[in-house]
Amino acid sequence: NALRHGIGQTTDAGSLQIKAMRQPETLVLTVSDNGGGLPVHWQLKTSSGIGLANTAARLQQLYGENHRFDIHNRDEGGVEVEIVVPARTAD
């Protein structure tokens, strides 16, 4: 989505950043771009897109309330998606 809808929609040089960070109890995955951003009143629940809705549904199915899926415009432009799930421990 970040490639197609984010930086793929701009004629300027695009930037895409993917980060994964392990914290003591969680895994934080972040994808951000410097594209045009989301429309002002955009909401996942009213979006016609399939990919993000499927991702949200899968996270809910796998983790219930023990996850976070946040999509927002960045102050400096573009969009950031953050997924936080429980970290697995080596048992």
N, CA, C and O of each residue as an XYZ file, in Angstrom:
364
protein
N       0.813     -1.202      0.000
C       0.000      0.000      0.000
C       0.854      1.264      0.000
O       0.542      2.226     -0.701
N       1.927      1.262      0.782
C       2.785      2.448      0.848
C       3.430      2.736     -0.503
O       3.584      3.897     -0.883
N       3.807      1.690     -1.227
C       4.395      1.896     -2.552
C       3.360      2.367     -3.558
O       3.597      3.319     -4.302
N       2.232      1.711     -3.580
C       1.218      2.017     -4.590
C       0.484      3.325     -4.305
O       0.344      4.167     -5.192
N       0.022      3.492     -3.082
C      -0.814      4.648     -2.755
C      -0.032      5.799     -2.136
O      -0.496      6.940     -2.150
N       1.131      5.519     -1.601
C       1.931      6.559     -0.954
C       2.880      7.210     -1.919
O       2.554      8.222     -2.540
N       4.059      6.632     -2.048
C       5.073      7.258     -2.900
C       4.829      7.025     -4.380
O       5.405      7.727     -5.212
N       3.996      6.062     -4.729
C       3.686      5.820     -6.134
C       2.813      6.895     -6.750
O       2.700      6.979     -7.973
N       2.193      7.718     -5.916
C       1.294      8.765     -6.393
C       1.985     10.120     -6.531
O       1.340     11.100     -6.903
N       3.273     10.194     -6.242
C       3.973     11.466     -6.291
C       4.990     11.477     -7.432
O       5.515     10.432     -7.816
N       5.259     12.653     -7.962
C       6.273     12.783     -9.009
C       7.638     13.098     -8.406
O       8.652     13.023     -9.099
N       7.673     13.448     -7.128
C       8.932     13.718     -6.434
C       9.584     12.404     -6.016
O       8.983     11.335     -6.122
N      10.807     12.502     -5.545
C      11.497     11.319     -5.020
C      10.755     10.828     -3.787
O      10.479     11.601     -2.870
N      10.438      9.555     -3.769
C       9.706      8.992     -2.645
C      10.622      8.269     -1.680
O      11.698      7.792     -2.041
N      10.165      8.205     -0.450
C      10.914      7.511      0.584
C       9.971      6.566      1.317
O       8.853      6.941      1.671
N      10.424      5.354      1.539
C       9.653      4.346      2.266
C      10.556      3.784      3.348
O      11.676      3.353      3.076
N      10.062      3.791      4.572
C      10.853      3.286      5.693
C      10.082      2.170      6.387
O       8.904      2.329      6.706
N      10.744      1.049      6.618
C      10.146     -0.095      7.306
C      11.010     -0.397      8.521
O      12.218     -0.601      8.400
N      10.380     -0.424      9.698
C      11.120     -0.679     10.937
C      10.432     -1.782     11.729
O       9.206     -1.891     11.731
N      11.228     -2.586     12.391
C      10.728     -3.579     13.344
C      11.553     -3.422     14.611
O      12.783     -3.404     14.563
N      10.869     -3.307     15.750
C      11.569     -3.108     17.004
C      10.987     -4.033     18.068
O       9.777     -4.054     18.295
N      11.846     -4.780     18.704
C      11.429     -5.664     19.789
C      11.540     -4.895     21.093
O      12.606     -4.379     21.427
N      10.444     -4.820     21.825
C      10.436     -4.260     23.164
C      10.233     -5.419     24.130
O       9.955     -6.533     23.685
N      10.361     -5.200     25.432
C      10.249     -6.331     26.359
C       8.981     -7.176     26.184
O       9.047     -8.403     26.248
N       7.854     -6.546     25.969
C       6.587     -7.279     25.891
C       5.933     -7.260     24.516
O       4.976     -7.998     24.278
N       6.435     -6.428     23.609
C       5.765     -6.255     22.319
C       6.757     -6.222     21.158
O       7.957     -6.014     21.340
N       6.217     -6.433     19.968
C       6.929     -6.234     18.717
C       6.235     -5.075     18.014
O       5.019     -5.104     17.824
N       6.990     -4.063     17.631
C       6.442     -2.871     16.988
C       6.922     -2.844     15.543
O       8.125     -2.806     15.283
N       5.980     -2.865     14.606
C       6.273     -2.791     13.174
C       5.761     -1.455     12.659
O       4.605     -1.101     12.892
N       6.612     -0.711     11.961
C       6.230      0.604     11.461
C       6.597      0.714      9.989
O       7.715      0.387      9.590
N       5.652      1.174      9.191
C       5.892      1.471      7.778
C       5.489      2.922      7.569
O       4.367      3.306      7.897
N       6.390      3.727      7.029
C       6.068      5.134      6.786
C       6.569      5.546      5.408
O       7.527      4.985      4.876
N       5.890      6.542      4.849
C       6.288      7.074      3.549
C       6.205      8.593      3.590
O       5.717      9.170      4.561
N       6.682      9.233      2.536
C       6.614     10.688      2.443
C       5.708     11.119      1.290
O       5.914     12.172      0.686
N       4.709     10.298      0.995
C       3.771     10.603     -0.088
C       2.783     11.691      0.295
O       3.032     12.485      1.203
N       1.677     11.716     -0.399
C       0.688     12.765     -0.226
C      -0.163     12.665      1.024
O      -0.853     13.624      1.370
N      -0.134     11.544      1.704
C      -0.921     11.404      2.931
C      -2.347     10.962      2.656
O      -2.761     10.785      1.510
N      -3.077     10.790      3.735
C      -4.478     10.366      3.663
C      -5.397     11.572      3.551
O      -5.046     12.654      4.021
N      -6.569     11.411      2.937
C      -7.544     12.499      2.940
C      -7.890     12.887      4.383
O      -7.788     12.062      5.291
N      -8.288     14.114      4.585
C      -8.519     14.659      5.924
C      -9.439     13.791      6.770
O      -9.125     13.539      7.933
N     -10.535     13.337      6.244
C     -11.513     12.583      7.040
C     -11.441     11.077      6.794
O     -12.417     10.372      7.052
N     -10.324     10.574      6.307
C     -10.182      9.152      6.017
C     -10.281      8.329      7.289
O      -9.722      8.695      8.323
N     -11.001      7.208      7.206
C     -11.105      6.259      8.317
C     -11.052      4.852      7.744
O     -11.626      4.583      6.689
N     -10.371      3.965      8.435
C     -10.254      2.587      7.980
C     -11.618      1.932      7.860
O     -11.879      1.220      6.890
N     -12.493      2.164      8.831
C     -13.785      1.476      8.836
C     -14.696      1.895      7.684
O     -15.629      1.165      7.348
N     -14.446      3.052      7.074
C     -15.268      3.476      5.939
C     -14.513      3.409      4.614
O     -15.050      3.786      3.572
N     -13.280      2.935      4.652
C     -12.466      2.827      3.449
C     -12.965      1.682      2.570
O     -13.444      0.667      3.074
N     -12.850      1.853      1.263
C     -13.271      0.798      0.335
C     -12.134     -0.172      0.022
O     -12.335     -1.151     -0.698
N     -10.949      0.091      0.554
C      -9.802     -0.773      0.293
C      -9.925     -2.122      0.976
O     -10.576     -2.254      2.013
N      -9.291     -3.120      0.383
C      -9.369     -4.483      0.911
C      -8.164     -4.819      1.786
O      -8.325     -5.445      2.833
N      -6.962     -4.419      1.380
C      -5.739     -4.822      2.062
C      -5.676     -4.423      3.523
O      -5.412     -5.265      4.381
N      -5.913     -3.151      3.823
C      -5.845     -2.698      5.210
C      -6.964     -3.299      6.049
O      -6.754     -3.637      7.214
N      -8.146     -3.432      5.470
C      -9.262     -4.054      6.199
C      -8.946     -5.511      6.518
O      -9.241     -5.982      7.617
N      -8.348     -6.227      5.569
C      -7.951     -7.617      5.823
C      -6.880     -7.702      6.906
O      -6.916     -8.595      7.753
N      -5.934     -6.778      6.877
C      -4.895     -6.753      7.906
C      -5.505     -6.517      9.279
O      -5.154     -7.201     10.240
N      -6.418     -5.555      9.379
C      -7.080     -5.273     10.656
C      -7.864     -6.484     11.149
O      -7.821     -6.811     12.335
N      -8.572     -7.144     10.251
C      -9.359     -8.323     10.635
C      -8.458     -9.465     11.087
O      -8.767    -10.149     12.062
N      -7.355     -9.674     10.391
C      -6.430    -10.748     10.765
C      -5.797    -10.476     12.126
O      -5.677    -11.387     12.945
N      -5.394     -9.235     12.373
C      -4.822     -8.891     13.677
C      -5.838     -9.115     14.795
O      -5.494     -9.619     15.864
N      -7.085     -8.738     14.542
C      -8.141     -8.949     15.536
C      -8.340    -10.442     15.795
O      -8.500    -10.862     16.941
N      -8.331    -11.228     14.743
C      -8.514    -12.674     14.868
C      -7.359    -13.315     15.643
O      -7.584    -14.190     16.479
N      -6.148    -12.890     15.374
C      -4.976    -13.488     16.013
C      -4.737    -13.006     17.442
O      -4.345    -13.792     18.304
N      -4.973    -11.710     17.696
C      -4.561    -11.122     18.968
C      -5.698    -10.526     19.796
O      -5.470    -10.096     20.927
N      -6.910    -10.494     19.258
C      -8.017     -9.892     20.006
C      -7.692     -8.450     20.363
O      -7.284     -7.664     19.508
N      -7.875     -8.111     21.630
C      -7.600     -6.742     22.080
C      -6.118     -6.516     22.392
O      -5.731     -5.411     22.773
N      -5.295     -7.537     22.237
C      -3.868     -7.439     22.562
C      -3.026     -6.997     21.371
O      -1.935     -7.522     21.150
N      -3.524     -6.048     20.617
C      -2.745     -5.497     19.512
C      -3.169     -4.053     19.269
O      -4.184     -3.586     19.785
N      -2.365     -3.364     18.471
C      -2.739     -2.015     18.034
C      -2.415     -1.909     16.547
O      -1.364     -2.362     16.093
N      -3.324     -1.312     15.806
C      -3.156     -1.091     14.369
C      -3.547      0.355     14.119
O      -4.731      0.691     14.117
N      -2.561      1.206     13.909
C      -2.792      2.645     13.814
C      -2.300      3.153     12.464
O      -1.189      2.839     12.036
N      -3.132      3.934     11.808
C      -2.786      4.535     10.519
C      -3.056      6.026     10.638
O      -4.171      6.433     10.964
N      -2.044      6.840     10.377
C      -2.243      8.285     10.507
C      -1.281      9.050      9.590
O      -0.247      8.530      9.170
N      -1.650     10.283      9.298
C      -0.773     11.176      8.551
C       0.374     11.614      9.453
O       0.187     11.863     10.644
N       1.544     11.700      8.871
C       2.713     12.194      9.598
C       2.736     13.715      9.527
O       2.313     14.294      8.527
N       3.222     14.363     10.573
C       3.313     15.827     10.594
C       4.167     16.350      9.446
O       3.869     17.399      8.875
N       5.228     15.621      9.106
C       6.137     16.063      8.051
C       5.697     15.621      6.657
O       6.424     15.830      5.686
N       4.519     15.016      6.547
C       3.985     14.556      5.275
C       4.057     13.051      5.148
O       4.939     12.409      5.718
N       3.136     12.501      4.406
C       3.087     11.061      4.230
C       2.236     10.386      5.290
O       1.508     11.034      6.042
N       2.348      9.077      5.328
C       1.521      8.252      6.214
C       2.426      7.335      7.024
O       3.492      6.922      6.567
N       1.979      7.027      8.230
C       2.662      6.032      9.052
C       1.650      4.993      9.500
O       0.561      5.326      9.965
N       2.023      3.733      9.353
C       1.225      2.608      9.847
C       2.043      1.939     10.937
O       3.211      1.606     10.737
N       1.419      1.745     12.095
C       2.105      1.090     13.201
C       1.276     -0.097     13.671
O       0.081      0.023     13.938
N       1.931     -1.235     13.764
C       1.309     -2.459     14.273
C       2.095     -2.883     15.505
O       3.317     -3.021     15.461
N       1.379     -3.087     16.601
C       2.003     -3.538     17.842
C       1.316     -4.832     18.257
O       0.097     -4.871     18.428
N       2.105     -5.889     18.417
C       1.576     -7.199     18.818
C       2.420     -7.729     19.973
O       3.551     -7.285     20.175
N       1.870     -8.678     20.731
C       2.657     -9.265     21.816
C       3.902     -9.959     21.264
O       3.853    -10.617     20.225
N       5.012     -9.800     21.974
C       6.253    -10.464     21.574
C       6.216    -11.909     22.043
O       5.764    -12.204     23.150
N       6.688    -12.793     21.203
C       6.811    -14.198     21.600
C       8.073    -14.358     22.428
O       9.089    -13.708     22.181
N       7.988    -15.219     23.395
C       9.163    -15.497     24.211
C       9.650    -16.908     23.929
O       8.861    -17.796     23.608
N      10.943    -17.105     24.050
C      11.516    -18.437     23.854
C      11.276    -19.249     25.117
O      11.822    -18.935     26.175
N      10.473    -20.277     25.009
C      10.173    -21.121     26.173
C      10.913    -22.430     26.090
O      10.785    -23.269     26.981
